[in-house]
Amino acid sequence: MGNLAQSEPDRTGVLRYTAFSSSPQGGNPAGVVLDASGLDEAAMLAVAAEVGYSETAFLIPVPGGDGSGREFTVRYFSPVAEVPFCGHATVAAAVALAERIGPGELVFGTRAGAVPVSVVRTRAGELRATLTSVPPYTEEIAPADLAEALAALDWRSEELDPALPPRIAYAGARHLVLAAGTRERLARLDYDVERLKALMLRLDLTTLQLVWRDPRDVTVFHVRDPFPVGGVVEDPATGAAAAALGGYLRELGLAPDSAVLTLHQGIDLGRPGELTVELRHGDARIHVSGSGVRIP
C-alpha cells in the first residue's frame, strides 16, 4: 500500500498523479477524484478547469457491480470539455486505486465502453498499469481536411513519411495520425491554435497523433499530441492516442498482428514519458501500459 498520509486530496478533492513515468517530473499529470458520486457535469468541469491538467478522471464506484469493489464508472474532463476516453488519466486513477486497495484487476466503465485495467507492482517497487482499449478502427481523411491540418501545423506534405499514410484512428477517442519524415520535423511544433482547433472540432478529433518512426528500430516511435480542443497546447503523454496508433499500425499492416511497441513522448516538453503498446494475436483490442506515481 502507498503512504496514505502523503496521498490526501487537495481542497478540491483531487489527487494528483503522473502517468507513463516513474518520476513526478515526467509523463503526463492527471487529476483523480476517487468518488465523484456527488458531482454533476458542471461541477466536474469546474474542478478540471481549476486543476488545469489536460484531464482529470472522476470515478463513481458501481454499487454491487461484479462484487469485487473494483468496478467504476469513469468520466474524463479537460479544462474546457468532457472527452470520451483518456488513457493517461486511466493509468493515473488505476495507480491511485492500487495504492489504496492493492494491485489487481479493475474495470472502468467509460463513455467509449468498458476498459479493463490491470495493475501490478514491479520488482523495482513501481506500480504499472495496463489498460485494454475498446476495439479500434481507422478511416480515411478527406484531402481537403488533410491539407487544412498541414496548413494549421505549418507542415509541408513532402515533410511527411510516405510509409505511414495519414488516417483518423480510434480506440476510444478519435485522433488524426500524421507521420513526420524526420525527428527534426517532429521537434519543431509551432501551430495555429485556433485554426487547428476549428478543424478538430469539425472532425470530432481529440488530439493529433504526430509521430516519427525510428528507422533503426521500427518498433520505436517518438510522438507528440496537440490538444487545443481541450484547452491545452500539447498533451505530454497520451494513452488514448497510443492505443489508436496501435490499431492504425496493425490495420494498415505496418506492424505485425503480435507486437510490442515503445512510444517516447514529452521529451520536447521536458516531461519525458514512455508508453508501451502491445498487439496480441487474436485480440482486436490494444493494450497500453505505463508506470504512474503520485505528484507531491
C-alpha positions in Angstrom: 0.0 0.0 0.0 1.1 3.6 -0.6 1.6 6.2 2.1 -2.0 7.4 2.5 -0.9 10.3 4.7 1.0 11.7 1.7 -1.8 11.0 -0.7 -4.6 13.1 0.7 -6.7 15.0 -1.8 -6.3 18.8 -2.1 -9.1 21.2 -1.2 -10.9 20.5 -4.5 -11.0 16.7 -3.6 -8.4 16.0 -6.3 -5.4 13.6 -6.1 -2.6 14.4 -8.5 -0.6 11.7 -10.2 1.6 11.5 -13.3 1.2 8.7 -15.8 3.7 7.0 -18.1 6.6 7.9 -15.9 8.0 6.8 -12.5 9.1 10.4 -11.8 6.7 13.2 -10.8 8.7 15.4 -13.2 7.9 13.1 -16.2 4.9 11.8 -18.0 1.5 13.5 -18.1 -0.1 14.8 -14.9 -3.7 13.9 -14.2 -6.2 14.8 -11.6 -8.1 11.9 -9.9 -11.3 12.1 -7.9 -11.9 8.7 -6.4 -15.5 9.2 -5.5 -17.3 11.8 -7.6 -20.8 10.5 -6.8 -21.9 13.9 -5.6 -20.7 15.9 -8.6 -22.7 16.8 -11.7 -21.2 17.6 -15.1 -20.8 21.3 -14.3 -19.0 20.6 -11.1 -16.7 18.1 -12.7 -15.8 20.6 -15.4 -15.2 23.4 -12.8 -12.9 21.1 -10.9 -11.0 20.1 -14.0 -10.6 23.7 -15.0 -9.2 24.6 -11.6 -6.8 21.7 -11.6 -5.6 22.8 -15.1 -4.2 19.4 -16.2 -5.0 18.1 -19.7 -7.5 15.7 -18.0 -9.0 14.9 -14.6 -10.7 11.5 -14.0 -13.8 11.3 -12.0 -14.6 7.9 -10.6 -18.0 6.7 -9.3 -18.0 3.3 -7.6 -20.5 0.9 -9.1 -22.8 -0.3 -6.3 -22.7 -4.0 -6.2 -21.0 -4.2 -9.6 -19.2 -7.5 -10.0 -19.0 -7.8 -6.2 -15.3 -7.0 -6.2 -15.5 -3.4 -5.3 -13.1 -2.8 -8.2 -15.6 -1.6 -10.8 -16.1 2.1 -11.5 -17.9 4.4 -13.9 -15.3 7.0 -15.0 -15.7 10.4 -16.7 -12.9 12.5 -18.1 -12.8 16.2 -18.3 -10.2 18.6 -19.8 -10.3 22.2 -18.5 -12.9 23.1 -21.2 -14.8 19.9 -22.2 -15.6 16.3 -21.5 -13.7 13.7 -23.5 -15.0 10.1 -24.1 -11.8 8.3 -23.0 -8.4 9.3 -21.7 -5.5 6.9 -21.3 -3.1 8.7 -19.1 -5.9 9.6 -16.6 -6.9 6.0 -16.6 -3.4 4.9 -15.7 -3.2 7.6 -13.0 -6.6 6.6 -11.5 -5.6 2.9 -11.5 -2.4 3.6 -9.7 -4.2 5.8 -7.2 -6.6 3.0 -6.5 -3.9 0.3 -6.3 -2.2 2.4 -3.6 -5.4 2.1 -1.6 -7.0 -1.3 -2.4 -3.9 -3.1 -3.7 -2.8 -4.1 -7.2 -5.1 -6.3 -9.3 -7.8 -6.1 -11.9 -10.2 -3.1 -12.3 -13.0 -2.3 -14.7 -13.6 1.3 -15.8 -16.9 2.0 -17.5 -16.2 4.9 -19.9 -18.4 6.7 -22.5 -16.4 4.7 -25.1 -17.2 1.4 -23.4 -15.8 -0.9 -20.8 -12.0 -0.6 -20.2 -10.3 -3.3 -18.1 -7.2 -2.2 -16.3 -4.6 -4.4 -14.6 -2.2 -3.0 -12.1 1.0 -4.8 -10.9 3.9 -3.9 -8.7 7.2 -4.4 -10.5 10.3 -5.8 -8.9 11.6 -2.2 -8.6 8.5 -1.5 -6.4 6.8 0.7 -9.0 3.1 0.4 -9.8 2.4 -0.2 -13.5 -1.0 -0.2 -15.1 -2.1 -1.8 -18.4 -5.4 -0.7 -20.0 -7.2 -2.6 -22.6 -8.9 -0.4 -25.2 -12.2 -0.8 -26.9 -11.9 -2.3 -30.4 -10.1 0.2 -32.7 -10.7 1.3 -36.3 -9.3 3.7 -38.8 -10.8 5.8 -41.5 -9.6 7.9 -44.4 -9.2 11.7 -44.1 -10.5 13.8 -46.9 -7.7 15.5 -48.9 -9.1 19.0 -48.1 -9.1 18.2 -44.4 -5.6 16.9 -44.6 -4.5 20.0 -46.4 -6.1 22.1 -43.7 -4.4 20.2 -40.9 -1.0 20.6 -42.6 -1.6 24.3 -43.1 -2.5 24.8 -39.4 0.6 22.9 -38.4 2.8 24.8 -41.0 3.9 21.4 -42.3 4.5 20.6 -45.9 3.2 17.4 -47.5 6.7 16.5 -48.6 7.8 16.5 -44.9 5.6 13.5 -44.1 6.7 9.9 -44.0 5.1 8.3 -47.1 5.3 4.8 -45.5 2.9 5.9 -42.8 -0.2 7.4 -44.5 -2.4 9.9 -42.7 -5.5 8.4 -41.2 -8.1 9.1 -38.5 -7.6 6.4 -35.9 -9.9 5.4 -33.0 -9.5 3.3 -29.9 -11.9 5.1 -27.5 -11.4 8.6 -29.0 -10.6 9.9 -32.5 -7.1 11.1 -33.4 -5.5 12.2 -36.7 -2.3 10.3 -37.2 0.4 12.2 -39.1 3.9 10.8 -39.5 6.9 13.2 -39.8 9.7 12.2 -42.1 12.4 13.3 -39.6 12.8 13.7 -35.9 13.7 17.3 -36.5 10.4 18.0 -38.2 8.5 16.5 -35.2 10.6 18.6 -32.8 9.5 21.8 -34.5 5.9 22.3 -33.4 4.5 25.8 -33.6 1.0 25.6 -34.8 -2.0 27.9 -35.4 -4.1 27.0 -32.3 -7.4 28.4 -33.4 -7.2 27.1 -36.9 -6.3 23.6 -35.8 -8.9 23.7 -33.1 -11.7 24.6 -35.6 -10.7 21.6 -37.8 -10.5 19.2 -34.9 -14.0 20.2 -33.6 -15.4 19.7 -37.1 -13.9 16.3 -37.4 -14.5 15.3 -33.7 -10.8 14.8 -33.1 -9.4 14.6 -29.5 -5.8 15.1 -30.5 -3.4 14.9 -33.4 -1.1 12.0 -33.0 2.1 13.3 -34.6 4.7 10.5 -34.9 8.2 9.7 -36.1 9.2 6.1 -36.5 12.8 5.4 -35.6 14.5 3.8 -38.7 16.9 1.9 -36.5 14.1 0.1 -34.8 10.6 0.2 -36.4 9.0 -0.8 -33.0 10.1 2.6 -31.5 8.2 5.8 -32.1 8.5 9.4 -30.9 5.1 11.1 -30.6 3.6 14.5 -29.9 -0.1 15.4 -29.4 -1.5 18.9 -29.9 -4.7 19.2 -27.8 -6.2 22.6 -28.4 -9.8 21.3 -28.1 -9.0 20.5 -24.5 -7.6 23.9 -23.8 -4.1 22.5 -23.7 -1.4 23.3 -26.4 0.2 19.9 -26.1 -0.5 16.7 -24.2 2.7 15.3 -22.6 1.7 11.6 -22.8 -1.4 10.3 -24.5 -2.6 6.8 -23.8 -5.8 7.0 -25.9 -3.7 8.2 -28.9 -1.2 5.4 -28.3 -4.0 2.8 -28.4 -5.3 4.4 -31.6 -1.8 4.3 -33.1 -1.5 0.6 -32.3 -4.8 -0.1 -34.1 -3.7 2.0 -37.1 -0.4 0.2 -37.5 -2.0 -3.2 -37.3 -4.9 -2.4 -39.6 -2.6 -0.9 -42.2 -0.2 -3.9 -42.0 2.5 -1.6 -40.6 3.0 -3.7 -37.5 2.6 -7.5 -37.0 -0.5 -8.9 -35.5 1.5 -9.6 -32.4 4.0 -6.9 -31.4 5.3 -4.7 -28.6 5.9 -1.0 -29.5 7.6 1.7 -27.4 6.4 5.3 -27.7 8.5 8.1 -26.3 6.6 11.3 -25.6 7.1 14.5 -23.7 10.8 14.8 -24.4 10.3 18.1 -26.3 8.3 19.4 -23.4 10.8 18.5 -20.7 8.4 15.8 -19.3 9.7 12.6 -20.8 7.4 9.6 -20.6 7.3 6.1 -22.1 4.2 4.2 -23.3 4.2 0.5 -24.1 1.7 -0.6 -26.8 1.0 -4.3 -27.1 -0.8 -6.0 -30.0 -1.9 -9.6 -29.2 -2.7 -12.2 -31.7 -6.4 -13.0 -31.8 -7.3 -9.9 -29.8 -8.6 -6.9 -31.7 -8.1 -4.6 -28.7 -5.0 -2.6 -27.9 -3.1 -2.9 -24.6 -1.3 0.2 -23.3 1.0 0.1 -20.3 2.9 2.6 -18.2 4.1 3.5 -14.7 2.4 6.0 -12.5 3.4 7.9 -9.4 1.9 10.5 -7.0 2.8 14.1 -7.5 3.9 15.5 -4.1 
